């Protein structure tokens, strides 16, 4: 227990200390009047705004999370499917991989108005935008994992009469898991950001709609409160992905612990 506490303190301590120092500097700058309070509210003001609008923030966050979940789930399914197909068929990889890269060069802010125009102000355009933002890191991560598998291991399995499914199940699938979870961490953060951006340009509820309303009212303390909430949601999603990775890859955690002991 003591060793675990020391390890946690050593790994998390510097980050916690840095956050405390930044908050202290922020509070000092705001209270001293170096920056007007209406432009930079203090952390205390932001905390009060968060507490005052807590229920409203929770209601809007529930809508944003629902959009993010649907978009992320579809992005994972589509991304994994594309990666497996491009790994199986070389001509498909050469034809579609450049197109995948091109989709990421188009700003999401430029796509969102078109999606709203085509699909209205409901949840559909928001989910489509989240899928566009999330499927790329999943596709690239899984594809890199599949294409970097040891060729000798595949040849050995095939010489023993293994089918393509068995090769994928026993060699390629487990080998691409680290890259998959790396892409999933990025995609989980993108899903929340994509949902908020899509809500800026049209919608009836959600954190993006809430941000638009408080911005028009020049309530910057509430603006900072929702920004912190979005960051907190993204961090929680990434933590859940890490937890899922540990459950799916317990052997990786064992190897990491052995290296720390050394």
C-alpha positions as a Markdown table, in Angstrom:
| # | Residue | x | y | z |
|---|---|---|---|---|
| 1 | Unk | 0.0 | 0.0 | 0.0 |
| 2 | Unk | 2.8 | 2.4 | 0.9 |
| 3 | Unk | 4.7 | 1.6 | -2.3 |
| 4 | Unk | 1.5 | 2.2 | -4.4 |
| 5 | Unk | 0.9 | 5.6 | -2.6 |
| 6 | Unk | 4.5 | 6.6 | -3.3 |
| 7 | Unk | 4.2 | 5.6 | -6.9 |
| 8 | Unk | 0.9 | 7.6 | -7.3 |
| 9 | Unk | 2.4 | 10.6 | -5.5 |
| 10 | Unk | 5.5 | 10.5 | -7.7 |
| 11 | Unk | 3.5 | 10.2 | -11.0 |
| 12 | Unk | 0.6 | 12.6 | -10.2 |
| 13 | Unk | 2.2 | 15.0 | -7.8 |
| 14 | Unk | 3.9 | 17.3 | -10.3 |
| 15 | Unk | 0.8 | 17.7 | -12.4 |
| 16 | Unk | -1.3 | 18.5 | -9.3 |
| 17 | Unk | 1.3 | 21.0 | -8.1 |
| 18 | Unk | 1.4 | 22.7 | -11.6 |
| 19 | Unk | -2.4 | 23.0 | -11.6 |
| 20 | Unk | -2.4 | 24.6 | -8.1 |
| 21 | Unk | 0.3 | 27.1 | -9.1 |
| 22 | Unk | -1.6 | 28.1 | -12.3 |
| 23 | Unk | -4.8 | 28.6 | -10.3 |
| 24 | Unk | -3.0 | 30.7 | -7.8 |
| 25 | Unk | -1.5 | 32.9 | -10.5 |
| 26 | Unk | -4.9 | 33.1 | -12.2 |
| 27 | Unk | -6.6 | 34.2 | -9.0 |
| 28 | Unk | -3.9 | 36.8 | -8.3 |
| 29 | Unk | -4.1 | 38.3 | -11.8 |
| 30 | Unk | -7.9 | 38.5 | -11.6 |
| 31 | Unk | -8.2 | 39.9 | -8.1 |
| 32 | Unk | -5.3 | 42.4 | -8.5 |
| 33 | Unk | -7.1 | 44.0 | -11.4 |
| 34 | Unk | -4.3 | 43.4 | -13.9 |
| 35 | Unk | -7.0 | 42.1 | -16.2 |
| 36 | Unk | -10.6 | 43.3 | -15.8 |
| 37 | Unk | -12.8 | 40.7 | -14.1 |
| 38 | Unk | -15.4 | 40.8 | -16.9 |
| 39 | Unk | -12.6 | 39.6 | -19.3 |
| 40 | Unk | -11.0 | 37.1 | -16.9 |
| 41 | Unk | -13.1 | 36.0 | -13.9 |
| 42 | Unk | -11.3 | 34.5 | -11.0 |
| 43 | Unk | -11.5 | 30.7 | -10.3 |
| 44 | Unk | -13.7 | 31.5 | -7.3 |
| 45 | Unk | -16.2 | 33.3 | -9.6 |
| 46 | Unk | -16.1 | 30.4 | -12.1 |
| 47 | Unk | -16.8 | 28.0 | -9.3 |
| 48 | Unk | -19.8 | 30.0 | -8.1 |
| 49 | Unk | -21.1 | 30.2 | -11.7 |
| 50 | Unk | -20.7 | 26.4 | -12.0 |
| 51 | Unk | -22.6 | 25.8 | -8.7 |
| 52 | Unk | -25.3 | 28.3 | -9.7 |
| 53 | Unk | -26.0 | 26.7 | -13.0 |
| 54 | Unk | -25.2 | 23.1 | -12.0 |
| 55 | Unk | -28.6 | 21.6 | -12.9 |
| 56 | Unk | -28.8 | 23.4 | -16.2 |
| 57 | Unk | -25.2 | 22.3 | -17.0 |
| 58 | Unk | -26.0 | 18.7 | -16.2 |
| 59 | Unk | -29.1 | 18.8 | -18.4 |
| 60 | Unk | -27.1 | 20.2 | -21.4 |
| 61 | Unk | -24.2 | 17.8 | -20.7 |
| 62 | Unk | -26.5 | 14.8 | -20.9 |
| 63 | Unk | -27.5 | 15.8 | -24.4 |
| 64 | Unk | -23.9 | 16.4 | -25.5 |
| 65 | Unk | -22.8 | 13.1 | -24.0 |
| 66 | Unk | -25.6 | 11.3 | -25.8 |
| 67 | Unk | -24.5 | 12.7 | -29.1 |
| 68 | Unk | -20.8 | 12.0 | -28.3 |
| 69 | Unk | -21.6 | 8.4 | -27.4 |
| 70 | Unk | -23.6 | 7.6 | -30.6 |
| 71 | Unk | -21.0 | 9.3 | -32.8 |
| 72 | Unk | -18.0 | 7.6 | -31.1 |
| 73 | Unk | -19.7 | 4.2 | -31.3 |
| 74 | Unk | -20.3 | 4.6 | -35.0 |
| 75 | Unk | -16.9 | 6.0 | -35.5 |
| 76 | Unk | -15.3 | 3.0 | -33.8 |
| 77 | Unk | -17.4 | 0.6 | -35.9 |
| 78 | Unk | -16.7 | 2.3 | -39.2 |
| 79 | Unk | -13.0 | 2.9 | -38.4 |
| 80 | Unk | -12.3 | -0.7 | -37.4 |
| 81 | Unk | -14.2 | -1.9 | -40.4 |
| 82 | Unk | -12.3 | 0.3 | -42.8 |
| 83 | Unk | -9.0 | -0.7 | -41.2 |
| 84 | Unk | -9.7 | -4.4 | -41.6 |
| 85 | Unk | -10.8 | -4.0 | -45.2 |
| 86 | Unk | -7.8 | -1.9 | -46.2 |
| 87 | Unk | -5.5 | -4.4 | -44.5 |
| 88 | Unk | -7.2 | -7.3 | -46.4 |
| 89 | Unk | -7.2 | -5.7 | -49.8 |
| 90 | Unk | -4.2 | -3.7 | -50.9 |
| 91 | Unk | -6.0 | -2.0 | -53.8 |
| 92 | Unk | -8.6 | -0.7 | -51.3 |
| 93 | Unk | -5.8 | 0.7 | -49.1 |
| 94 | Unk | -4.2 | 2.5 | -52.1 |
| 95 | Unk | -7.6 | 3.9 | -53.2 |
| 96 | Unk | -9.1 | 5.0 | -50.0 |
| 97 | Unk | -6.2 | 5.9 | -47.6 |
| 98 | Unk | -5.5 | 9.2 | -49.3 |
| 99 | Unk | -9.2 | 10.1 | -49.2 |
| 100 | Unk | -9.2 | 9.4 | -45.4 |
| 101 | Unk | -6.3 | 11.8 | -45.0 |
| 102 | Unk | -8.2 | 14.4 | -47.1 |
| 103 | Unk | -11.2 | 14.2 | -44.8 |
| 104 | Unk | -9.0 | 15.5 | -41.9 |
| 105 | Unk | -7.8 | 18.5 | -43.9 |
| 106 | Unk | -11.3 | 20.0 | -44.0 |
| 107 | Unk | -12.2 | 22.0 | -40.9 |
| 108 | Unk | -15.1 | 20.7 | -39.0 |
| 109 | Unk | -16.4 | 24.2 | -38.6 |
| 110 | Unk | -16.7 | 24.4 | -42.4 |
| 111 | Unk | -18.6 | 21.1 | -42.6 |
| 112 | Unk | -21.0 | 21.7 | -39.7 |
| 113 | Unk | -23.2 | 24.4 | -41.5 |
| 114 | Unk | -23.6 | 22.1 | -44.5 |
| 115 | Unk | -24.7 | 19.2 | -42.3 |
| 116 | Unk | -27.2 | 21.5 | -40.5 |
| 117 | Unk | -28.5 | 22.6 | -43.9 |
| 118 | Unk | -28.9 | 19.0 | -45.2 |
| 119 | Unk | -30.2 | 17.3 | -42.0 |
| 120 | Unk | -31.7 | 20.0 | -39.9 |
| 121 | Unk | -31.2 | 21.0 | -36.2 |
| 122 | Unk | -31.8 | 17.6 | -34.6 |
| 123 | Unk | -29.2 | 15.1 | -33.5 |
| 124 | Unk | -28.4 | 13.6 | -36.9 |
| 125 | Unk | -26.0 | 16.2 | -38.2 |
| 126 | Unk | -24.1 | 16.3 | -34.9 |
| 127 | Unk | -23.6 | 12.5 | -34.9 |
| 128 | Unk | -22.3 | 12.7 | -38.5 |
| 129 | Unk | -19.8 | 15.4 | -37.6 |
| 130 | Unk | -18.6 | 13.4 | -34.6 |
| 131 | Unk | -18.2 | 10.3 | -36.8 |
| 132 | Unk | -16.1 | 12.3 | -39.2 |
| 133 | Unk | -13.9 | 13.6 | -36.3 |
| 134 | Unk | -13.5 | 10.2 | -34.6 |
| 135 | Unk | -13.2 | 7.5 | -37.2 |
| 136 | Unk | -9.9 | 8.7 | -38.5 |
| 137 | Unk | -7.7 | 8.1 | -35.4 |
| 138 | Unk | -9.4 | 4.7 | -35.0 |
| 139 | Unk | -8.8 | 3.7 | -38.6 |
| 140 | Unk | -5.2 | 4.8 | -38.6 |
| 141 | Unk | -4.4 | 3.2 | -35.2 |
| 142 | Unk | -6.0 | -0.2 | -36.1 |
| 143 | Unk | -4.5 | -0.2 | -39.6 |
| 144 | Unk | -1.0 | 0.5 | -38.3 |
| 145 | Unk | -1.4 | -2.3 | -35.8 |
| 146 | Unk | -2.6 | -4.8 | -38.4 |
| 147 | Unk | 0.2 | -3.9 | -40.9 |
| 148 | Unk | 3.0 | -4.1 | -38.4 |
| 149 | Unk | 2.3 | -7.7 | -37.2 |
| 150 | Unk | 5.2 | -10.0 | -37.4 |
| 151 | Unk | 5.1 | -11.7 | -40.8 |
| 152 | Unk | 6.9 | -14.9 | -39.5 |
| 153 | Unk | 4.1 | -15.4 | -36.9 |
| 154 | Unk | 1.5 | -15.2 | -39.7 |
| 155 | Unk | 3.4 | -17.6 | -41.9 |
| 156 | Unk | 3.8 | -20.1 | -39.1 |
| 157 | Unk | 0.1 | -20.0 | -38.4 |
| 158 | Unk | -0.8 | -20.4 | -42.1 |
| 159 | Unk | 1.6 | -23.3 | -42.4 |
| 160 | Unk | -0.4 | -25.1 | -39.7 |
| 161 | Unk | -3.6 | -24.6 | -41.8 |
| 162 | Unk | -5.1 | -21.6 | -40.0 |
| 163 | Unk | -7.8 | -19.6 | -41.8 |
| 164 | Unk | -7.9 | -15.8 | -42.2 |
| 165 | Unk | -10.2 | -15.5 | -39.3 |
| 166 | Unk | -7.9 | -17.6 | -37.0 |
| 167 | Unk | -4.9 | -15.5 | -38.1 |
| 168 | Unk | -6.9 | -12.3 | -37.2 |
| 169 | Unk | -8.1 | -13.8 | -33.9 |
| 170 | Unk | -4.8 | -15.1 | -32.6 |
| 171 | Unk | -2.2 | -12.8 | -34.2 |
| 172 | Unk | -3.5 | -9.6 | -35.8 |
| 173 | Unk | -6.3 | -8.8 | -33.4 |
| 174 | Unk | -4.3 | -8.9 | -30.2 |
| 175 | Unk | -1.4 | -7.2 | -31.8 |
| 176 | Unk | -3.4 | -4.1 | -32.9 |
| 177 | Unk | -5.0 | -3.6 | -29.4 |
| 178 | Unk | -2.4 | -1.0 | -28.1 |
| 179 | Unk | -2.8 | 1.1 | -31.3 |
| 180 | Unk | -6.6 | 0.7 | -31.1 |
| 181 | Unk | -6.8 | 2.0 | -27.6 |
| 182 | Unk | -4.4 | 4.9 | -28.4 |
| 183 | Unk | -6.7 | 5.9 | -31.2 |
| 184 | Unk | -9.8 | 5.5 | -28.9 |
| 185 | Unk | -8.3 | 7.9 | -26.4 |
| 186 | Unk | -7.9 | 10.5 | -29.0 |
| 187 | Unk | -11.3 | 9.8 | -30.5 |
| 188 | Unk | -13.1 | 10.0 | -27.1 |
| 189 | Unk | -11.8 | 13.5 | -26.6 |
| 190 | Unk | -12.7 | 14.5 | -30.2 |
| 191 | Unk | -16.2 | 13.2 | -29.8 |
| 192 | Unk | -17.0 | 15.7 | -27.0 |
| 193 | Unk | -15.3 | 18.6 | -28.9 |
| 194 | Unk | -17.1 | 17.6 | -32.1 |
| 195 | Unk | -20.5 | 17.6 | -30.3 |
| 196 | Unk | -19.9 | 21.0 | -28.8 |
| 197 | Unk | -18.8 | 22.5 | -32.2 |
| 198 | Unk | -21.8 | 21.1 | -34.0 |
| 199 | Unk | -24.1 | 22.6 | -31.3 |
| 200 | Unk | -22.6 | 26.0 | -31.8 |
| 201 | Unk | -24.0 | 26.2 | -35.3 |
| 202 | Unk | -27.5 | 24.9 | -34.5 |
| 203 | Unk | -29.4 | 23.0 | -31.9 |
| 204 | Unk | -31.9 | 23.3 | -29.1 |
| 205 | Unk | -29.9 | 22.0 | -26.1 |
| 206 | Unk | -26.4 | 20.8 | -25.3 |
| 207 | Unk | -23.2 | 22.4 | -23.9 |
| 208 | Unk | -22.5 | 24.1 | -27.2 |
| 209 | Unk | -25.9 | 25.8 | -27.2 |
| 210 | Unk | -25.4 | 26.8 | -23.6 |
| 211 | Unk | -22.0 | 28.4 | -24.5 |
| 212 | Unk | -23.6 | 30.4 | -27.3 |
| 213 | Unk | -26.2 | 31.8 | -25.0 |
| 214 | Unk | -23.9 | 32.8 | -22.1 |
| 215 | Unk | -21.5 | 34.3 | -24.6 |
| 216 | Unk | -24.2 | 36.6 | -26.0 |
| 217 | Unk | -25.0 | 37.6 | -22.4 |
| 218 | Unk | -21.3 | 38.4 | -21.8 |
| 219 | Unk | -21.4 | 35.9 | -18.8 |
| 220 | Unk | -17.7 | 34.9 | -19.1 |
| 221 | Unk | -17.7 | 33.2 | -15.7 |
| 222 | Unk | -20.3 | 30.8 | -17.0 |
| 223 | Unk | -18.3 | 30.4 | -20.2 |
| 224 | Unk | -15.2 | 29.4 | -18.2 |
| 225 | Unk | -17.4 | 27.0 | -16.1 |
| 226 | Unk | -18.6 | 25.1 | -19.2 |
| 227 | Unk | -15.1 | 25.0 | -20.7 |
| 228 | Unk | -13.9 | 23.3 | -17.5 |
| 229 | Unk | -16.8 | 20.9 | -17.6 |
| 230 | Unk | -16.0 | 19.9 | -21.2 |
| 231 | Unk | -12.4 | 19.3 | -20.2 |
| 232 | Unk | -13.5 | 17.3 | -17.2 |
| 233 | Unk | -15.8 | 15.1 | -19.4 |
| 234 | Unk | -13.0 | 14.5 | -21.9 |
| 235 | Unk | -10.6 | 13.5 | -19.1 |
| 236 | Unk | -13.2 | 11.1 | -17.6 |
| 237 | Unk | -13.7 | 9.5 | -21.0 |
| 238 | Unk | -10.0 | 9.0 | -21.5 |
| 239 | Unk | -9.7 | 7.5 | -18.0 |
| 240 | Unk | -12.5 | 5.1 | -18.9 |
| 241 | Unk | -10.7 | 4.1 | -22.0 |
| 242 | Unk | -7.5 | 3.4 | -19.9 |
| 243 | Unk | -9.6 | 1.3 | -17.6 |
| 244 | Unk | -11.1 | -0.6 | -20.5 |
| 245 | Unk | -7.6 | -1.2 | -21.9 |
| 246 | Unk | -6.4 | -2.6 | -18.5 |
| 247 | Unk | -9.4 | -5.0 | -18.5 |
| 248 | Unk | -8.8 | -6.1 | -22.1 |
| 249 | Unk | -5.0 | -6.2 | -21.9 |
| 250 | Unk | -4.1 | -7.3 | -18.3 |
| 251 | Unk | -0.8 | -8.7 | -19.6 |
| 252 | Unk | 0.4 | -5.3 | -20.6 |
| 253 | Unk | -0.2 | -4.0 | -17.1 |
| 254 | Unk | 1.8 | -6.9 | -15.7 |
| 255 | Unk | 4.8 | -6.1 | -18.0 |
| 256 | Unk | 4.6 | -2.4 | -17.0 |
| 257 | Unk | 4.7 | -3.2 | -13.3 |
| 258 | Unk | 7.7 | -5.5 | -13.8 |
| 259 | Unk | 9.6 | -2.7 | -15.6 |
| 260 | Unk | 8.8 | -0.2 | -12.8 |
| 261 | Unk | 10.1 | -2.7 | -10.2 |
| 262 | Unk | 13.3 | -3.0 | -12.1 |
